[in-house]
Amino acid sequence: MAKQKKGEGFHSAAGLIRYFDAEEKTSLRIPPWFIATMCIGTIIVVTIVHAAFPI
């Protein structure tokens, strides 16, 4: 059997942590109030459409 390298997982995990830290700083940030407003707006639109065009 081939020998397995020990400690390789730690280096891989450290690279992923650095990647996600860098990605977090430059990513698009959507405020929570915007998500809540969009959900409520979608519920209102669906309710109106359902009332206007019943199945």
N, C-alpha and C positions, 0 to 999 in steps of 0.2 A: 504494500500500500504506500501511497505517496504521503510524505510528511505534510502536515497542515501548518500554516504559519499562525502563530499565536500573536495576538495584539493587533492584527490587521483590522479588526472590526472597530477598534477605538479610533484609528486614524480615519477610517471611512465615516464614522459618526461625527468626528470633529469637522470634517469637510462639509458634511450636510448642514451642520449647525451654522457654520460660517456662511454657507450659501443662503440659507433661509433668513439669517439675520440681515444680510445684504439685500435680499429680495423684499423684506418687510419695510425697509426704509424707502424704497422707490416704488412700492406698489400703490395702486389706486385705493384711496380710503373713502369709504362710503359711511356717512354718519348714521347711527342707529335710528334717529328720528326720520330719516329719509326712507329707510326700509319699512318702518311702521306706517308711514304715510302712504307709501305705494301699496302695501297690503290692504289697508282700509279703502283706498281708492279702487283697487281691483275688486274687492268685495262689493262695493257700491255699484260699479259698472256691471258686474255679473248679475246682481240682483235686479237692476233696471232692465237689462236685456231679457232676463228670464220672465219678468213681469210683462214686458212688451210682446214677447213671442213665446207664449206657453206651448208646451209640447202636448 
